[in-house]
Amino acid sequence: MRRRPRWVLAAQFTGLGWYIAAAIVAPTLLGVWVDGKVGSAPLFLLLGLLLGVVVAFYGTYKMASGYLGGGSPEGRD
């Protein structure tokens, strides 16, 4: 298996961090907006937050499983 340069790994994990942040923040802000339109206090905020955390966890697991298992995240080498 070919080793990747450190800067490539750093860029990939930086992208992973941005993915986590976007996956949590976007549905949460959407929930705040829907709550403002509908007037249903924190219901959609909490649903958006829960959805964001689930999506972030699942996506992070799928992306990082290649590194944890020793394989590549793109597929088989």
VMD Tcl script that draws the C-alpha trace (Angstrom):
set ca {
  {0.00 0.00 0.00}
  {1.27 3.43 -0.94}
  {1.69 6.01 1.84}
  {0.14 9.42 1.30}
  {2.06 12.62 2.02}
  {1.22 14.25 5.34}
  {-0.23 17.35 3.70}
  {-2.74 15.21 1.80}
  {-3.85 13.51 5.02}
  {-4.06 16.89 6.75}
  {-6.23 18.25 3.94}
  {-8.49 15.19 4.04}
  {-9.01 15.44 7.79}
  {-9.58 19.19 7.52}
  {-12.29 18.41 4.98}
  {-13.71 15.87 7.40}
  {-13.93 18.55 10.09}
  {-15.73 20.91 7.71}
  {-18.10 18.10 6.79}
  {-18.96 17.52 10.45}
  {-19.52 21.23 11.04}
  {-21.70 21.68 7.95}
  {-23.69 18.50 8.62}
  {-24.63 19.76 12.09}
  {-24.99 23.50 11.48}
  {-27.07 23.43 8.26}
  {-30.04 21.36 9.53}
  {-29.93 23.17 12.86}
  {-30.22 26.56 11.18}
  {-32.97 25.19 8.95}
  {-34.79 24.06 12.10}
  {-34.45 27.54 13.62}
  {-35.86 29.06 10.42}
  {-38.80 26.63 10.33}
  {-39.50 27.29 14.02}
  {-39.62 31.00 13.24}
  {-42.07 30.49 10.39}
  {-44.32 27.97 12.15}
  {-43.93 29.28 15.70}
  {-43.23 25.91 17.25}
  {-40.58 26.89 19.83}
  {-37.62 24.47 19.81}
  {-39.23 21.48 18.06}
  {-37.64 21.83 14.61}
  {-34.41 23.15 16.11}
  {-34.03 19.94 18.07}
  {-35.09 17.78 15.12}
  {-32.56 19.56 12.89}
  {-29.85 19.15 15.49}
  {-30.62 15.46 15.90}
  {-30.66 14.93 12.13}
  {-27.36 16.80 11.79}
  {-25.64 14.75 14.48}
  {-26.84 11.48 12.94}
  {-25.72 12.51 9.44}
  {-22.37 13.77 10.75}
  {-21.73 10.55 12.69}
  {-22.68 8.30 9.78}
  {-20.68 10.29 7.22}
  {-17.66 10.51 9.49}
  {-17.78 6.78 10.10}
  {-17.99 6.05 6.37}
  {-15.13 8.42 5.54}
  {-12.86 7.42 8.42}
  {-13.50 3.67 8.24}
  {-10.95 3.40 5.45}
  {-8.29 4.84 7.70}
  {-9.33 2.85 10.77}
  {-9.47 -0.46 8.89}
  {-6.22 0.14 7.03}
  {-7.82 0.43 3.60}
  {-8.36 3.46 1.45}
  {-11.57 5.50 1.79}
  {-12.08 5.47 -1.99}
  {-12.30 1.70 -2.16}
  {-9.94 -1.21 -2.68}
  {-6.37 -0.58 -3.86}
}
mol new
graphics top color blue
foreach p $ca { graphics top sphere $p radius 0.5 }
foreach p [lrange $ca 0 end-1] q [lrange $ca 1 end] { graphics top cylinder $p $q radius 0.2 }
display resetview
